[in-house]
């Protein structure tokens, strides 16, 4: 398994601003993932972040809105840009450690006013 | 496109009342089916991975089973601390296949 931390744990932001979420893992991992969890909805993959390459975005998510950095094998950031109330959600990072199993961080709870 | 449907949406049990949670799925070649537990305000906690039909895995009061179309999470003699949302996800066999999650089942166990 892996121990994953996220910062901040929660935030309240004004529309039009941006927030950067950090994800730190206690071991080196190749693949890190960013998800969004909206109330009453299933977890939705935003993008896959591999160290040393550009992030791969899922349909409906674009780099200008959700830029991602992956500077090393234990750290990644997700920025939510030009926020609107529709971006209010829980944002989760996860890592793949053994085979296909993914382990998740505690999440960042974002409220946009 | 991979799909996951979990039922029921919510389940209320009395302590000690055993039951099962259902996860129906469609996928192009199954690489793995995953069960997670999520407590309020926390991230999903990994429970089980199942790879092929007929496989079963157990952990304390939980047992996960798998067929070609669905998975069950059996909860035997649940306790209030088993109250949580249980998530099911599948990963197909295609290259770069992602996890597809269901909406989850919220379990409440009354003392």
Interface residues (C-beta under 8 A of the other chain):
Chain A: X1 X4 X40 X41 X42 X43 X44 X45 X48 X56 X58 X92 X99 X100 X101 X102 X103 X104 X105 X106 X107 X109
Chain B: X4 X31 X32 X34 X36 X41 X42 X43 X44 X45 X46 X49 X87 X89 X91 X96 X98 X99 X100 X101 X102 X103 X104
